[in-house]
Amino acid sequence: MPAEQQSLVSAVMDGLVDLASMAIDPKDGSLYEDPHPMRLRTYEDEHLMLWYQTVPHRCRVYLKRVNL
């Protein structure tokens, strides 16, 4: 992946990590009310689509796949 696209993915992941630390999903709202908090989630904008998973008990957000 070119460096420009790597920096874009990194910036998006930084934002998703910040939201997860506050227990917020960008699409669905509160992670506290999610019956399946570790499900595979998607994020998309005009530049990319990515799949990620939040694992609250490990304080982690895992990037699973990126489509540019």
trRosetta pair geometry for C-beta under 8 A, 3 or more apart (Angstrom, degrees):
i j d omega theta_ij theta_ji phi_ij phi_ji
1 5 5.0 -111 176 89 100 119
1 6 5.3 127 110 -63 113 86
1 9 7.4 3 153 -1 156 142
1 66 7.5 17 -96 90 149 141
1 68 7.5 145 -134 -35 106 143
2 5 5.0 84 64 14 82 102
2 6 6.9 -143 100 -9 40 90
3 6 5.4 -54 -144 35 34 116
3 7 6.4 34 158 -20 66 102
4 7 6.1 -55 -154 33 28 108
4 8 6.8 30 148 -19 62 105
5 8 5.4 -49 -149 33 39 116
5 9 6.4 38 153 -17 68 103
5 48 7.6 127 -157 -76 95 130
5 68 5.7 -15 -147 -111 138 146
6 9 5.8 -54 -148 38 32 109
6 10 6.2 35 152 -22 65 109
7 10 5.4 -51 -143 37 33 116
7 11 6.3 37 155 -22 65 103
8 11 5.9 -54 -150 33 29 110
8 12 6.6 26 153 -15 63 106
8 47 6.0 -99 -179 130 147 144
8 48 6.5 143 127 -15 123 137
9 12 5.8 -56 -149 38 32 110
9 13 6.2 31 154 -18 66 109
9 48 6.7 -135 -85 170 80 175
9 50 6.9 117 -136 -71 95 146
9 63 7.5 70 173 -141 113 152
9 66 5.7 -18 -114 -120 134 149
10 13 5.8 -56 -145 39 29 110
10 14 6.4 37 153 -25 64 103
11 14 5.6 -48 -150 29 31 115
11 15 6.8 30 152 -16 61 103
12 15 5.8 -57 -157 36 34 111
12 16 6.4 30 149 -17 67 107
12 43 6.5 162 175 114 122 140
12 45 7.7 -151 -107 8 128 124
12 48 7.0 -121 -20 70 163 131
12 50 6.8 135 114 20 142 141
13 16 5.5 -53 -144 39 36 111
13 17 6.2 40 155 -22 67 103
13 50 7.9 -67 -71 112 86 165
13 52 7.5 158 -116 -96 86 148
13 61 7.0 168 -164 105 86 126
13 63 6.0 -43 -105 -68 129 123
14 17 5.8 -54 -148 35 29 112
14 18 6.5 32 152 -20 62 105
15 18 5.6 -52 -149 34 33 113
15 19 6.5 30 154 -16 65 104
16 19 5.7 -52 -146 38 34 110
16 20 6.2 34 154 -19 66 107
16 26 7.1 -67 -107 -25 78 120
16 43 6.4 -109 -83 -42 128 159
16 52 6.2 62 157 78 159 166
16 61 5.6 165 121 175 104 159
17 20 5.7 -54 -144 38 31 111
17 21 6.4 36 154 -25 63 103
17 61 5.0 -141 -93 23 73 138
18 21 5.8 -54 -152 30 29 113
18 22 7.0 11 154 -3 61 106
19 22 6.0 -70 -157 46 34 100
19 24 4.4 -95 -171 80 86 95
19 25 7.0 109 144 -102 125 17
19 26 6.0 -22 -156 -57 174 79
20 23 7.2 34 -170 -85 39 29
20 24 7.4 -115 -74 53 25 57
20 25 8.0 45 -89 -84 69 57
20 31 7.1 55 -137 -38 63 156
20 54 4.8 -170 -130 -122 128 126
20 56 7.7 -149 180 -90 98 73
20 61 5.0 169 8 -68 164 120
21 59 7.8 43 -106 -155 80 89
23 30 6.1 19 133 -159 98 71
23 31 4.3 -126 -168 47 73 106
23 32 5.4 43 164 -38 138 87
23 56 7.5 38 -105 -114 90 125
24 29 7.0 -68 -147 -177 73 32
24 30 6.5 -43 -106 -101 58 42
24 31 6.6 -102 -53 -13 11 94
25 28 4.3 3 87 51 135 89
25 29 6.2 5 53 50 91 26
25 30 7.4 -11 15 73 88 7
25 31 5.6 120 -35 -69 94 83
25 34 6.9 86 -22 -63 140 138
25 41 6.7 -137 -146 -132 116 150
25 54 7.8 -123 -91 -3 92 146
26 43 6.2 61 48 -113 143 106
27 41 7.6 179 28 -164 120 109
27 43 7.9 -156 -30 -100 109 67
28 34 6.6 76 118 -91 139 109
29 33 7.1 -9 103 50 110 123
30 33 4.7 69 88 12 110 102
30 34 7.3 -158 108 -26 62 84
31 34 5.1 -39 -153 8 49 125
31 37 5.6 75 -177 -132 95 105
31 54 6.6 -71 -127 98 145 155
31 56 6.8 159 141 -71 136 128
34 37 4.7 116 90 -84 118 68
34 39 7.7 -129 169 18 124 111
36 39 4.2 54 127 -39 113 115
37 54 6.5 -75 166 89 83 105
37 56 5.8 -22 146 -8 141 122
38 53 6.1 34 -173 -176 67 106
38 54 6.8 -126 -112 80 49 60
38 55 5.7 42 -118 -101 104 67
38 56 7.7 -112 -70 8 84 82
39 53 7.3 -149 105 -126 24 88
40 51 5.6 3 -180 -175 107 110
40 52 7.6 148 -157 76 63 23
40 53 5.5 -48 -103 -79 56 96
40 64 6.5 -34 -136 15 108 163
41 51 7.0 154 79 -156 42 58
41 52 5.6 -31 66 70 93 73
41 53 6.7 147 14 -94 84 41
41 54 7.0 20 4 -5 135 93
42 49 6.5 -7 -170 -174 107 94
42 50 7.1 161 -152 86 60 40
42 51 5.5 -31 -97 -99 72 67
42 52 7.8 137 -101 21 25 71
43 49 7.3 171 88 -152 48 50
43 50 5.4 -9 57 59 91 87
43 52 6.8 3 2 15 110 115
44 48 7.0 -143 -136 105 60 48
44 49 4.0 -5 -103 -107 102 84
44 50 7.5 168 -79 18 58 55
45 48 6.5 22 50 48 81 65
47 68 7.2 -27 160 -150 70 74
48 66 6.2 -22 -170 -166 123 92
48 67 6.6 152 -162 83 68 54
48 68 5.2 -31 -106 -110 90 57
49 66 7.6 149 83 -158 49 46
49 67 4.5 -5 60 59 97 105
50 63 6.4 -38 179 -148 128 94
50 64 7.7 138 174 53 80 70
50 65 6.5 176 -152 90 61 54
50 66 4.8 -13 -103 -104 97 69
50 67 7.3 -170 -76 24 48 65
51 63 7.8 108 82 -167 54 53
51 64 4.4 -56 102 69 99 112
51 65 4.4 25 37 45 111 94
51 66 8.0 -136 23 -64 68 39
52 61 5.8 17 170 174 126 93
52 62 6.2 164 -160 84 73 49
52 63 5.3 -35 -103 -105 96 47
52 64 5.9 -179 -97 6 33 88
53 61 7.3 168 83 -158 42 53
53 62 4.7 -9 57 57 93 102
53 64 6.1 69 -12 -41 98 120
54 60 7.5 164 -155 94 47 53
54 61 5.3 -21 -102 -106 69 79
54 62 8.0 -173 -80 20 22 72
55 58 4.4 6 117 39 115 111
55 59 7.8 -36 94 25 77 17
55 60 4.7 1 56 63 105 96
55 61 7.6 -176 20 -84 71 31
55 62 6.7 39 -8 -10 112 108
56 59 7.2 23 -170 -76 36 42
63 66 7.0 4 176 -49 116 100
